[in-house]
Amino acid sequence: MSMRYLPYGHQSINEDDIKAVVEVLKGEWLTTGPAVERFESAAAEYTGASYAVSFSSGTAALHGAMYAAGVSEGDFVLVPPLTFAATSNSAIYCGARPLFADISEESLCLDPTLSEEVCANAGAPVKVLAPVSFAGYPVDLKPFKELAQRVGAVLIEDAAHAFGGRRGEMRVGREADMTVLSFHPVKHITTAEGGMVVTDSERFAERMRRFRSHGIVKSPRQFVRPYDGPWDNDMIDIGYNYRLSDVASALGASQIERIERFISRRKEIAALYRKALSHAAKDVKLPPDHPGHAYHLFPIWVSPQIRRPVFEALRSDGIGVQVHYVPVHLHTYYRERFGFAPGDFPKAEEYSAGEISLPIYTDMEDEDVLFVADKLSNAVEKHAKA
Ligand SMILES: Cc1ncc(COP(=O)(O)O)c(C=O)c1O
């Protein structure tokens, strides 16, 4: 067993990754070069989507997707409260108001029935539905597709946790209008910081490419005013510098070659936790399983009364547990700006109050998993009795 600190997530870097990055550093293009397209093509091919547009982070990718969907001032965007703030922040960046619906206890993802009710009572256009595949559990998109069609919304899956996940034979990235990925080091593959949107829509892809590069167009067919010559460029809308560099893309292109191995190791770790914690079923609720789960996280739930002492005991054993998440609507900014309060989304709040994310990452050893399970069982037993 490794005696080092066990973080909740960690990158897996090998010599091929290092070589790929060094090659770019020694070459001509550090950014806007061929490694970007190489990584985008690999992501499109892997997911089966027609287009892949890379971004400097998953958050920038979400912002790009919201922009491409046409989200603007006065719109509503539906998101779950149990997510990272970036999901709903990206709607706010576009001037929209976040609309929350509570989670389903079965999936820990946005509840479709409650979503329907919330959309019906919104009182303003719901421009985007943005379910999140929480922890890597691929949220069932069928009801959201139907709802999106009924209310005239664009469906964006926040799949920051679910790259490499599957629904039947289909990989995550095929079903929503746009699917957003993150390549932060704790995710399935990494580019240090980075993100991607995959889509079958040429129009969305084109809007996102423009958006990530200041809103500037260069191709004559994209001009709204007369084209002046090969030097010409025109900023036709506000945009940002959200580009992913060639250095980062080279790392991504090398990492994506191993994604299947990364996912299957994450599944093995999850199965090992399930087995090792089966005797504690009374006190430790395990996360919902799914054949296509991508296991970005392994979230467990204990009674909220004992979450803090259990969390602290694990931290003092060198186990870098985390909590995912403080419900978004309870962050000070959301309360003060939009008036949300405790009790608004009771299922997300109850889940959040007892949640602990156990370490899960590709290079974690079996003994480390058993060590964590053992320490967790002991801490729960001790504090449940107290
Ligand atoms: C659900 C979710 N969406 C979006 C993001 C943002 O991704 P990034 O950190 O790459 O900006 C994260 C990051 O952890 C996330 O967990």
The ligand as an ORCA input file, in Angstrom:
! r2SCAN-3c Opt
* xyz 0 1
  C     -20.242     19.568    -12.955
  C     -19.128     20.477    -13.356
  N     -19.323     21.348    -14.349
  C     -18.356     22.186    -14.758
  C     -17.114     22.191    -14.179
  C     -16.089     23.170    -14.607
  O     -14.967     22.578    -15.167
  P     -13.530     23.282    -15.091
  O     -12.997     23.078    -13.719
  O     -12.746     22.542    -16.140
  O     -13.697     24.720    -15.424
  C     -16.848     21.285    -13.135
  C     -15.523     21.254    -12.507
  O     -15.243     20.531    -11.594
  C     -17.869     20.411    -12.718
  O     -17.677     19.542    -11.721
*
